[in-house]
Amino acid sequence: MKVYRLNRQFNGYKKGAQFYLVSESEFIGVKEFVFLTEDLTNRISINESEVIKNFTYIKEIF
């Protein structure tokens, strides 16, 4: 599982919040990513451009 950190405020989450990447899919050239918050209570589904613009890869766990 990969850990990402938020670069800027996004969808009501504060800069610096950590997220776990739980799913990555591609359908006809469109990539979609599903992230869980660090406390595992909320989920967001976003496209590749939003990931590149708002998130930084930190590390891989497990």
N, C-alpha and C positions, 0 to 999 in steps of 0.2 A: 504494500500500500504506500502511496506517495503522499508526502505532506507538503502543502503549499501555504504561503503567507500572503495576505492581502496587502497590496501596495498603496491603496487609497480607499477611501470610504466607498462602499459598493452595496447596493440593495439593503441599506440599513445596518450593515456590519461595519465596524470601525477598522481603520487602518491597523495592520499588525495582527489581525485575527488569524488563527490557524484553521486550516481545513484539510480534510482527508479526501483524496481522490478515490472514489469507490467504483466508478464506472466510466469507461471511455468507449464511445461507439462512433461508427462512421457509416452513413447511408448516402449514396450517390454524391460523394465528395463533401458532405457536410458533417463535420465532427461535432459531437455533443459530449459534454463532460458533466458528471454528477459528483458534487462535493457534499460532504457531511461536515458540520461544525465540529469543533474540538470536543464539545460535550455530547456529541452524537444525537442532539435533539432536533436539529433543523437540517433540511436538505435543499440544495439549489441545483438547478440544471441550466447550464449555459453553453454557448457555442465557443469555438476555438478563438475567435477574435477577442472575446471578452476575457478569456483566460490569459491570453498574451498581454492584453492591455492592463489587467488588474491584479494578476497573481505572479508570485515568484516561487519557483521550485525550491524547497528546502532540503529534503532528504527522503530516502526510502526506508520504510520499516517493515518488519516481519520477513 
